[in-house]
Amino acid sequence: MDVGPLEDLFPISHVKADLLYYNPLLTRDQEPQWVECSAPKTRVRLSYCGVVLGPTLLWFLEHAQSRLRAFLLCGGAYGVQVPLQTLCTKAPPEDDSLPPIPVSPYEDEPWKYLDSEEYHNRYGSRPVWADYRRNHKGGIPPQRTRKMCIRGNKVAGNPCPICRDQKLHVDFRNVKLLKQFVCAHTGIIFHAPYTGVCMKQHKKLTQAIQKARDHGLLSYHIPQVEPRDLDFSTSHGAVSATPPAPTLVSGDPWYPWYSWKQPPERELSRLRRLYQGHLREESGPPPESMPKVPLTAPTEATSTEQAGPQSAL
């Protein structure tokens, strides 16, 4: 298929019935013009992308002619739709336009920054969170700070005292920085709303303080309670000797039904009449208690057994 010149491919007329584009950049004195993209036996339909007449359109058509010829040759007599991506350049991503976060020179040794002249000129002898303030809506301040101040390369507005200074790094060896977040009297770690740090940095501070205490770099108070003068080994009922039961002291049995109880005479006379021919003669009153077995009986038995074989010999 032979493709003609640019004027044959894109003739300009006043009104057309097919794909039309109005020029929004014309002045009041100029007559509004319309353009149709057409050619003999071939019709190219362009997606709407704000095409205007005049020098802008001519420049656009001259640079797009090479690409349009390829589409016309491939399309033949059928309609070909040109995508917008082939005629426009891709916009740069937003991440590339953001400036990178500067690298701190104290990242490997963060404790040196607290001894530098720059730190003393900025903070002086006060903690890093002393002059931090954040406005809030209403009369009740928020009970929690934001989750984090830096997300990727984007820094939130009014970052926390740790995130706003790129040279401050939370490390368990940075003892001077950790002491600013611990109460000197009680040893309790200040909560996040009091210091203003975000929750991410507060978690790092808590872990670093605990690790510094484990390594012996940060001292903390252990409460010591002096014992009383009382001897709890014998004074308390749970540890003293259990007293004997009152029944054992008096000699009575532990349970009352273990002791002998004399039956009534009326019941005894009834049983005698009922079992008159089968009862044994009474030898006397029943014993009040069972007879005790002497403890020397087994020893005597063993001595007699030993004497028996000797006499037999």
C-alpha positions as CSV (number, residue, x, y, z in Angstrom):
1,M,0.0,0.0,0.0
2,D,1.4,3.4,-1.0
3,V,1.0,6.1,1.6
4,G,0.7,9.7,0.2
5,P,2.1,12.9,1.6
6,L,1.1,14.4,4.9
7,E,-1.5,16.6,3.4
8,D,-3.3,13.6,1.8
9,L,-3.3,11.7,5.1
10,F,-4.6,14.6,7.2
11,P,-6.7,17.0,5.1
12,I,-8.1,20.0,7.0
13,S,-11.8,21.0,6.5
14,H,-14.4,23.0,8.4
15,V,-16.9,20.3,9.3
16,K,-16.5,16.5,9.1
17,A,-18.8,13.7,10.2
18,D,-16.2,11.4,11.6
19,L,-13.6,11.9,14.4
20,L,-13.3,15.6,14.9
21,Y,-11.0,17.7,17.3
22,Y,-11.7,21.2,18.2
23,N,-8.9,23.7,18.7
24,P,-9.2,25.3,22.2
25,L,-6.3,27.6,21.7
26,L,-7.8,29.8,19.0
27,T,-8.5,33.4,19.7
28,R,-11.9,35.2,19.2
29,D,-10.8,36.6,15.8
30,Q,-9.9,33.3,14.3
31,E,-12.5,31.0,12.9
32,P,-12.8,27.6,14.7
33,Q,-11.3,24.8,12.7
34,W,-11.8,21.0,12.8
35,V,-9.6,18.3,11.6
36,E,-10.3,14.7,10.6
37,C,-7.7,11.9,10.3
38,S,-8.5,10.2,7.0
39,A,-6.9,8.8,3.9
40,P,-8.0,7.0,0.7
41,K,-9.2,3.4,1.6
42,T,-7.7,3.9,5.1
43,R,-9.0,5.6,8.1
44,V,-7.0,6.1,11.3
45,R,-8.8,6.9,14.5
46,L,-6.7,8.6,17.1
47,S,-7.5,8.5,20.9
48,Y,-8.5,11.8,22.3
49,C,-5.4,13.4,23.8
50,G,-6.0,17.2,23.5
51,V,-4.7,17.7,19.9
52,V,-4.8,21.3,18.8
53,L,-4.4,23.0,15.5
54,G,-1.7,25.4,14.4
55,P,2.0,25.0,15.0
56,T,1.5,22.5,17.7
57,L,-0.5,20.1,15.5
58,L,2.0,20.4,12.6
59,W,4.9,19.6,14.9
60,F,2.9,16.6,16.4
61,L,2.1,15.3,12.9
62,E,5.6,15.6,11.6
63,H,7.1,13.6,14.5
64,A,4.2,11.0,14.5
65,Q,4.3,10.5,10.7
66,S,6.9,7.7,10.9
67,R,4.8,5.8,13.4
68,L,1.6,6.3,11.6
69,R,3.0,5.0,8.3
70,A,3.9,1.8,10.0
71,F,0.4,1.4,11.4
72,L,-1.2,2.2,8.0
73,L,0.9,-0.4,6.2
74,C,0.1,-3.0,8.8
75,G,-3.6,-2.1,9.0
76,G,-4.5,-2.2,5.3
77,A,-8.1,-1.3,4.7
78,Y,-9.2,-1.9,8.2
79,G,-9.4,0.6,11.0
80,V,-6.4,0.9,13.2
81,Q,-6.5,2.4,16.7
82,V,-3.3,4.1,17.8
83,P,-2.7,3.9,21.6
84,L,-1.9,7.0,23.4
85,Q,1.3,5.4,24.9
86,T,2.9,5.3,21.4
87,L,2.6,9.0,20.9
88,C,3.3,10.3,24.4
89,T,6.3,9.9,26.7
90,K,6.1,8.2,30.1
91,A,6.0,10.6,33.0
92,P,8.8,10.0,35.6
93,P,7.7,8.3,38.8
94,E,7.2,10.4,41.9
95,D,9.8,8.5,43.9
96,D,12.5,9.7,41.6
97,S,11.6,13.3,42.1
98,L,11.9,13.2,45.9
99,P,15.4,14.0,47.3
100,P,17.1,11.0,49.0
101,I,17.5,11.0,52.8
102,P,21.0,12.2,53.7
103,V,23.3,9.7,55.2
104,S,24.4,10.5,58.8
105,P,28.2,10.5,59.5
106,Y,27.4,9.2,63.1
107,E,25.5,6.1,62.0
108,D,28.3,3.7,63.1
109,E,29.3,5.7,66.3
110,P,26.1,7.6,67.3
111,W,27.5,8.5,70.8
112,K,30.0,10.9,69.3
113,Y,27.3,13.2,68.1
114,L,26.2,14.0,71.6
115,D,29.8,15.2,72.4
116,S,30.1,17.4,69.3
117,E,29.8,21.1,69.2
118,E,26.9,21.0,66.8
119,Y,24.8,19.1,69.3
120,H,25.6,21.5,72.1
121,N,24.7,24.5,69.9
122,R,21.4,23.0,69.0
123,Y,20.2,21.4,72.2
124,G,22.5,22.7,75.0
125,S,22.1,20.8,78.2
126,R,18.4,20.0,77.8
127,P,17.0,16.7,76.4
128,V,16.3,16.4,72.7
129,W,12.5,16.4,73.4
130,A,12.4,19.4,75.7
131,D,11.3,22.0,73.1
132,Y,9.1,19.6,71.1
133,R,5.4,20.7,70.8
134,R,2.6,19.4,68.6
135,N,-0.8,21.0,68.2
136,H,-3.9,18.9,68.6
137,K,-7.6,19.3,68.1
138,G,-9.8,19.9,71.2
139,G,-8.8,20.2,74.9
140,I,-7.8,16.6,75.4
141,P,-4.4,15.7,74.0
142,P,-4.0,12.4,72.1
143,Q,-3.1,9.4,74.2
144,R,-0.8,7.9,71.6
145,T,1.6,9.4,69.1
146,R,1.8,8.6,65.4
147,K,3.0,5.2,64.3
148,M,6.0,6.4,62.4
149,C,7.3,9.7,61.0
150,I,9.3,8.4,58.0
151,R,7.7,6.1,55.4
152,G,10.2,5.4,52.6
153,N,11.5,8.8,51.5
154,K,8.5,10.8,52.7
155,V,8.8,12.6,56.0
156,A,5.7,13.6,57.9
157,G,5.1,17.1,59.0
158,N,6.5,18.1,62.4
159,P,8.4,14.8,62.9
160,C,9.2,13.5,66.4
161,P,12.4,14.6,68.3
162,I,14.3,11.5,67.1
163,C,13.1,11.5,63.4
164,R,13.6,15.2,62.9
165,D,17.4,15.0,63.5
166,Q,19.1,12.7,61.0
167,K,22.2,12.4,63.2
168,L,20.4,10.9,66.2
169,H,20.5,7.1,66.2
170,V,19.0,4.9,68.9
171,D,21.6,2.4,70.0
172,F,22.2,0.6,73.3
173,R,25.7,2.0,73.4
174,N,24.5,5.5,73.1
175,V,24.0,5.9,76.9
176,K,23.7,9.7,77.0
177,L,20.8,9.6,74.7
178,L,19.0,6.8,76.5
179,K,19.4,8.5,79.9
180,Q,17.2,11.4,78.5
181,F,14.3,9.0,78.2
182,V,14.6,7.4,81.7
183,C,13.5,9.1,85.0
184,A,16.5,9.7,87.2
185,H,14.6,9.2,90.4
186,T,12.5,6.1,89.7
187,G,14.2,4.5,86.7
188,I,10.9,4.4,84.8
189,I,10.9,4.9,81.0
190,F,9.0,8.0,80.0
191,H,5.9,7.2,77.9
192,A,5.6,8.3,74.3
193,P,3.0,11.2,74.7
194,Y,5.3,12.8,77.4
195,T,8.4,12.9,75.1
196,G,6.6,13.1,71.8
197,V,8.5,10.4,70.0
198,C,6.6,8.2,67.5
199,M,5.6,4.7,68.5
200,K,8.3,3.2,66.2
201,Q,11.1,5.1,67.9
202,H,9.6,4.5,71.4
203,K,9.8,0.8,70.8
204,K,13.4,1.1,69.7
205,L,14.2,3.2,72.8
206,T,12.6,0.6,75.1
207,Q,14.5,-2.3,73.5
208,A,17.8,-0.3,73.6
209,I,17.4,0.7,77.3
210,Q,16.6,-2.9,78.3
211,K,19.7,-4.2,76.3
212,A,21.9,-1.5,77.8
213,R,20.8,-2.6,81.3
214,D,21.5,-6.2,80.4
215,H,25.1,-5.3,79.2
216,G,25.7,-3.2,82.3
217,L,26.0,0.1,80.4
218,L,23.0,1.7,82.0
219,S,22.4,1.5,85.8
220,Y,19.0,1.0,87.4
221,H,17.7,0.7,90.9
222,I,16.7,-2.6,92.5
223,P,14.5,-2.1,95.5
224,Q,15.7,-3.9,98.7
225,V,13.3,-4.8,101.5
226,E,14.8,-5.4,104.9
227,P,13.3,-8.4,106.8
228,R,11.5,-7.8,110.1
229,D,12.7,-8.8,113.5
230,L,10.0,-11.5,113.9
231,D,10.9,-15.1,113.3
232,F,8.3,-16.3,110.9
233,S,9.6,-19.9,111.1
234,T,7.7,-20.6,114.3
235,S,5.3,-17.8,114.8
236,H,3.0,-18.4,111.8
237,G,0.4,-21.2,112.1
238,A,1.3,-22.5,108.6
239,V,4.9,-23.3,109.5
240,S,4.7,-24.1,113.3
241,A,4.2,-27.6,114.7
242,T,0.6,-28.9,114.6
243,P,-0.8,-29.4,118.1
244,P,-2.3,-32.8,118.9
245,A,-6.1,-33.3,118.8
246,P,-8.0,-32.7,122.0
247,T,-9.5,-36.3,121.8
248,L,-6.0,-37.8,121.7
249,V,-4.9,-35.8,124.8
250,S,-7.9,-37.1,126.9
251,G,-7.4,-40.7,125.7
252,D,-10.7,-40.9,123.9
253,P,-10.9,-42.4,120.4
254,W,-10.7,-40.1,117.4
255,Y,-14.3,-40.9,116.3
256,P,-17.0,-41.2,118.8
257,W,-18.5,-44.4,117.4
258,Y,-15.2,-46.2,118.1
259,S,-15.9,-46.2,121.9
260,W,-18.0,-48.8,123.6
261,K,-21.6,-47.9,124.2
262,Q,-23.8,-50.0,126.6
263,P,-27.0,-51.1,124.8
264,P,-30.3,-50.6,126.7
265,E,-31.6,-53.3,129.0
266,R,-34.9,-53.5,127.2
267,E,-33.2,-54.4,124.0
268,L,-31.0,-56.9,125.7
269,S,-34.0,-58.7,127.3
270,R,-35.7,-58.9,124.0
271,L,-32.7,-60.5,122.3
272,R,-32.4,-63.0,125.1
273,R,-35.9,-64.2,124.7
274,L,-35.5,-64.4,121.0
275,Y,-32.3,-66.4,121.0
276,Q,-32.8,-68.2,124.3
277,G,-31.5,-71.6,123.1
278,H,-28.6,-70.3,121.1
279,L,-26.9,-67.9,123.5
280,R,-23.7,-68.6,125.4
281,E,-23.4,-68.1,129.1
282,E,-22.2,-64.6,130.1
283,S,-18.8,-64.6,131.7
284,G,-19.0,-61.0,132.8
285,P,-19.4,-57.5,131.6
286,P,-17.8,-56.6,128.3
287,P,-14.4,-54.9,128.5
288,E,-14.3,-51.2,128.2
289,S,-11.4,-51.2,125.9
290,M,-9.4,-53.6,123.8
291,P,-6.4,-55.2,125.6
292,K,-3.0,-53.7,124.6
293,V,-0.5,-56.0,122.9
294,P,2.8,-55.9,124.8
295,L,5.8,-54.7,122.8
296,T,8.2,-57.3,124.2
297,A,6.3,-60.3,122.8
298,P,8.2,-60.5,119.5
299,T,11.6,-60.3,121.2
300,E,10.7,-63.0,123.6
301,A,9.5,-65.2,120.8
302,T,12.7,-64.8,118.9
303,S,14.8,-65.6,122.0
304,T,12.9,-68.8,122.6
305,E,13.4,-69.8,119.0
306,Q,17.1,-69.3,119.3
307,A,17.3,-71.2,122.5
308,G,15.4,-74.2,121.0
309,P,18.0,-75.1,118.4
310,Q,20.8,-74.7,120.9
311,S,19.2,-77.1,123.4
312,A,18.6,-79.6,120.7
313,L,22.3,-79.5,119.9
